[in-house]
């Protein structure tokens, strides 16, 4: 059904966005372990979500094709934990923002 295709497309888009955030941080800013601690938690959240979606997407596709529940319940709990962590990171990035000495480029990284 169309809703399943949309669901899988959105999961892939989330994976791509999370991967892009981690990749851009590694390439453009020169690495993960800079003295910018607020970016460290953003990278951890993005990595967690990307890995989780990488596991969940094939399982969800198998569920759609077989028309039965395959995904273990603990994976949904893990998804909830990672989504909560990502949301918390977003709130901190939006409320705290980068420090006053950060460049304009860093403001974009605080939102990725």
C-alpha positions in Angstrom: 0.0 0.0 0.0 0.9 3.6 -0.5 1.2 4.3 3.2 3.9 1.6 3.6 5.9 3.1 0.7 5.6 6.6 2.3 6.7 5.2 5.7 9.7 3.5 4.2 10.6 6.6 2.2 10.4 8.8 5.4 12.6 6.3 7.3 15.2 6.4 4.5 15.0 10.3 4.5 15.7 10.3 8.2 18.7 8.0 7.8 20.0 10.2 5.0 19.6 13.3 7.0 21.3 11.8 10.1 24.2 10.4 8.0 24.6 13.8 6.2 24.8 15.5 9.6 27.5 13.2 10.8 29.4 13.3 7.5 29.4 17.0 7.3 30.7 17.4 10.8 33.5 15.0 10.0 34.5 16.5 6.7 33.8 20.3 7.0 34.6 20.9 10.6 37.6 18.6 10.7 36.4 15.9 13.0 34.3 14.9 15.9 36.4 15.7 19.0 36.8 19.4 18.7 36.3 21.6 21.8 32.7 22.1 20.9 30.9 19.9 23.3 27.4 20.7 22.1 28.2 19.2 18.7 29.4 16.0 20.3 25.9 15.2 21.6 24.4 16.1 18.2 26.7 13.7 16.5 25.9 10.9 19.0 22.2 11.5 18.5 22.5 11.5 14.7 24.6 8.4 14.7 22.2 6.5 17.0 19.2 7.4 14.8 21.1 6.5 11.6 22.1 3.1 12.9 18.6 2.4 14.3 17.0 3.2 11.0 19.6 1.1 9.2 18.4 -1.9 11.3 14.7 -1.1 11.4 14.1 -0.3 7.7 14.9 -3.8 6.3 12.9 -5.4 9.1 10.0 -3.1 8.3 10.2 -3.9 4.6 10.2 -7.7 5.5 7.1 -7.1 7.6 5.3 -5.4 4.8 6.2 -8.2 2.4 5.3 -11.0 4.7 2.3 -9.2 6.2 3.2 -10.3 9.8 4.9 -8.8 12.8 8.6 -9.5 12.8 10.1 -6.5 14.6 10.9 -7.3 18.3 9.3 -5.1 20.9 12.6 -4.0 22.4 13.5 -2.4 19.1 10.5 -0.1 19.4 11.7 0.8 22.9 15.1 1.6 21.6 13.6 3.7 18.8 11.7 5.7 21.5 14.8 6.3 23.5 16.9 7.4 20.5 14.0 9.7 19.3 13.8 11.2 22.8 17.6 11.8 22.8 17.4 13.4 19.4 14.5 15.7 20.4 16.4 16.7 23.6 19.5 17.5 21.5 17.4 19.6 19.1 15.8 21.6 22.0 19.2 22.2 23.6 20.7 23.3 20.2 17.8 25.7 19.6 17.7 27.1 23.1 21.3 27.3 24.0 22.7 27.7 20.4 26.4 28.0 19.7 28.6 30.0 22.0 29.2 33.7 21.2 32.6 32.9 19.7 31.2 30.4 17.2 31.1 31.2 13.5 28.0 31.4 11.3 28.9 27.9 10.0 28.7 26.5 13.5 25.1 27.7 13.9 24.1 25.4 11.0 25.9 22.5 12.7 24.1 23.1 15.9 20.8 22.4 14.1 22.0 19.4 12.1 
